[in-house]
Amino acid sequence: TKYLPVEVYNEDRCEKLFNVMYFPADATGICTRVKWWSTKSVKAKQSGLETYTSIDCSGTAKKTIRGPCTGGYKLIASDGPMLVDLPTTGMLKYTHVGESSTQDSCQTKQAFVEYYPLDACRYSHDDPKATYIKVESCTATEDKIVFSQYTDSNCKTAKTASLAPITVPLTCTVSEAQWHQQFSQQAVCTSKPKPWPTPE
């Protein structure tokens, strides 16, 4: 599968980066269900990303992202859309949305992928102040990858106030979102390959 990489921000000006999402894509367009407030599906294709309020990419596209910042989305390649393979290092968070989500659907069906490079600081949510997160290593705690949480955008000051842990399971796990939307999720984490020792 090839993917269309899209930078997703928490506001329309594209300043606070949530993460880079990879959507399954081809020349004519692959429809993937998502679980965002008003966007229920997206279609990723050679020419860019379209967002929809329907769950099956029917009707009129709400937003069409072709490159530059458009309402909080931005394509990675500034010269236009590009279909790529998934990154080989860092944490990939697979999510499959829909009633058909099972413990086997994380990496097989129409799942989208959120990419977190190791040690990269990303905006997470306001609670009520901004919380930033990063994945420090691929070492799991109780079979989950745990995000470190911070109060600043450089991820220097650790957040200490009552932390609800932010985790992603290493095995594909089915759960229900707060708006009764079934989905399954799985983390695939790969540290950087160790460089070969240089000959003396």
C-alpha positions in Angstrom: 0.0 0.0 0.0 1.2 3.5 -0.8 0.2 6.4 1.5 -0.5 10.1 1.2 1.3 11.9 4.1 -0.6 14.8 5.6 0.4 17.2 8.4 -2.5 17.7 10.8 -2.7 20.8 13.0 -5.0 21.7 15.8 -6.0 25.0 14.2 -6.5 26.5 10.8 -3.3 28.4 10.6 -1.1 25.2 10.8 1.0 26.2 13.7 0.6 23.5 16.4 1.4 20.2 14.8 -0.6 17.2 16.1 1.3 14.7 13.9 1.8 13.5 10.4 -1.0 11.1 9.2 -0.5 8.6 6.5 -3.7 7.7 4.6 -3.9 4.7 2.2 -3.9 6.2 -1.3 -3.8 5.5 -5.0 -4.3 7.3 -8.3 -8.2 7.4 -8.1 -8.7 7.6 -4.4 -9.1 5.3 -1.3 -11.8 6.2 1.2 -10.8 5.8 4.9 -13.1 6.3 7.9 -11.8 8.6 10.5 -13.1 9.7 13.9 -12.9 13.4 14.1 -15.6 15.8 15.1 -17.3 16.7 11.8 -15.1 14.7 9.4 -16.2 11.1 9.2 -14.1 10.0 6.2 -11.3 11.1 3.9 -10.3 10.2 0.4 -6.6 10.1 -0.3 -5.4 10.1 -3.9 -2.6 11.1 -6.2 -3.9 14.7 -6.4 -4.4 15.2 -2.6 -6.8 14.7 0.3 -10.6 15.3 0.4 -12.5 15.4 3.7 -16.2 14.3 4.1 -19.0 14.5 6.7 -20.3 11.1 5.4 -18.7 7.8 6.6 -18.2 6.6 3.0 -16.8 9.6 1.1 -20.2 10.2 -0.5 -21.6 13.7 -1.1 -19.6 16.8 -1.6 -16.0 17.1 -0.2 -15.9 19.5 2.8 -12.2 20.4 2.2 -9.8 19.6 -0.5 -6.1 19.7 0.4 -3.7 20.0 -2.5 -0.6 21.3 -0.8 -0.4 24.5 1.3 -2.2 24.9 4.6 -5.9 24.4 4.2 -8.0 24.6 7.4 -5.4 22.8 9.5 -4.2 20.3 7.0 -1.0 20.5 4.9 0.6 18.1 2.5 4.2 17.2 3.3 5.5 17.8 -0.2 5.3 21.5 -0.9 5.3 20.9 -4.6 2.1 18.9 -4.4 0.9 15.5 -3.3 3.3 12.5 -3.2 2.4 8.9 -2.5 5.0 7.2 -0.3 5.8 4.1 1.9 5.4 4.3 5.6 8.4 5.5 7.7 10.6 2.6 8.9 11.6 4.1 12.3 9.7 5.8 15.1 6.2 5.0 16.3 3.4 4.3 13.8 -0.1 4.3 15.4 -2.5 2.4 13.2 -6.3 3.2 13.6 -9.1 1.4 11.9 -12.6 3.0 12.5 -16.0 1.3 12.0 -18.3 -1.4 13.3 -16.2 -3.9 11.4 -13.1 -3.2 13.5 -11.5 -6.3 14.9 -8.3 -7.4 16.5 -7.1 -8.1 12.9 -8.0 -4.9 11.2 -5.3 -2.5 12.5 -2.9 -3.2 9.7 -5.0 -4.9 7.1 -8.1 -3.0 6.2 -8.5 0.7 5.6 -6.5 1.9 8.6 -4.8 5.3 8.8 -1.5 5.8 10.4 -0.3 8.6 12.7 3.5 9.0 12.8 5.5 10.0 15.8 9.3 10.1 15.2 11.2 9.2 18.4 11.9 12.2 20.6 9.8 14.6 18.4 7.7 17.0 20.4 4.0 17.2 19.3 1.0 19.1 20.5 -1.6 16.8 22.1 -4.5 18.7 23.7 -5.5 21.5 26.0 -6.3 20.5 29.6 -6.9 23.5 30.2 -3.4 24.5 29.2 -1.6 23.0 26.2 -0.1 19.6 26.7 2.7 18.4 24.5 3.8 14.7 24.0 6.6 12.7 22.7 7.6 9.0 22.4 11.1 8.6 24.0 11.7 5.0 23.2 10.2 1.8 21.9 10.4 0.2 25.3 6.8 -0.8 26.3 5.2 -0.6 29.7 2.6 -3.4 30.2 2.5 -4.0 26.4 1.8 -0.3 25.7 3.9 2.5 24.3 3.5 5.5 26.8 3.9 9.1 25.7 5.8 11.5 27.9 3.8 14.6 28.6 5.1 18.2 28.8 3.8 21.8 29.3 6.0 23.4 26.6 6.4 23.0 22.9 10.0 22.0 23.2 9.1 19.1 25.6 11.5 20.4 28.2 9.2 20.8 31.2 7.6 17.6 32.3 3.9 17.8 33.2 3.3 16.7 36.7 -0.3 17.6 37.6 -2.6 14.6 37.7 -1.6 12.8 34.5 -4.0 10.6 32.6 -1.6 8.4 30.7 -1.6 8.7 27.0 -0.8 5.2 25.6 -1.1 3.1 22.5 -1.2 -0.8 22.7 1.3 -2.9 20.9 -1.3 -5.5 20.1 -4.3 -4.5 18.0 -7.0 -3.6 20.5 -10.7 -2.8 19.8 -12.4 0.0 21.9 -15.2 2.5 21.7 -14.6 6.2 21.4 -16.6 8.5 23.6 -19.0 9.1 20.8 -19.8 5.4 20.5 -17.6 4.8 17.5 -15.9 1.4 17.4 -12.3 1.5 16.4 -9.1 -0.6 16.8 -5.6 0.7 17.4 -2.1 -0.6 17.5 1.4 0.9 17.8 4.3 -0.4 15.8 7.5 1.1 17.2 11.0 0.7 15.6 14.2 2.3 17.0 16.8 3.5 14.7 18.9 0.7 13.3 22.3 0.5 15.0 25.1 1.7 12.7 27.6 -0.9 11.7 30.9 -0.6 13.5 33.4 1.2 11.3 36.4 -0.9 10.5 39.6 0.3 12.3 
